[in-house]
């Protein structure tokens, strides 16, 4: 009886762990879709990574007056810009540092280094908020930092 109970507990915990891993993998796949679209200059792939009402922002740490500014960009404008690039020109290399999931909401933190035409351009961090819509993870909010130093 004890062995059966122990096996049942192991099976339940393993199932929960595998299910959590599968969910985390699907969140990563949604984020990776954006970067695959950028790398292949595929505007359609970039657009479909985002929810219809998505917000895309960049924190500029210092404008001409030395102030921190948040720049807004329309997802469609960003995707169109990506689509005009040469495949392989935009290469953003990310690391998944933190992923948190609660039901249909996921938060993802990814430090990155960005290369353009094979040359280092800048680094920073992406902060994603994703929502599970109609069974698919979509980026609802993306804000990033950009800098040229401290890019270990």
HELIX and SHEET records of a PDB file:
HELIX    1   1 UNK A    2  UNK A   39  1                                  38    
HELIX    2   2 UNK A   43  UNK A   49  1                                   7    
HELIX    3   3 UNK A   75  UNK A   83  1                                   9    
SHEET    1   A 6 UNK A  69  UNK A  73  0                                        
SHEET    2   A 6 UNK A  50  UNK A  60 -1                                        
SHEET    3   A 6 UNK A 136  UNK A 145  1                                        
SHEET    4   A 6 UNK A 119  UNK A 133 -1                                        
SHEET    5   A 6 UNK A 105  UNK A 116 -1                                        
SHEET    6   A 6 UNK A  90  UNK A 102 -1                                        
END                                                                             
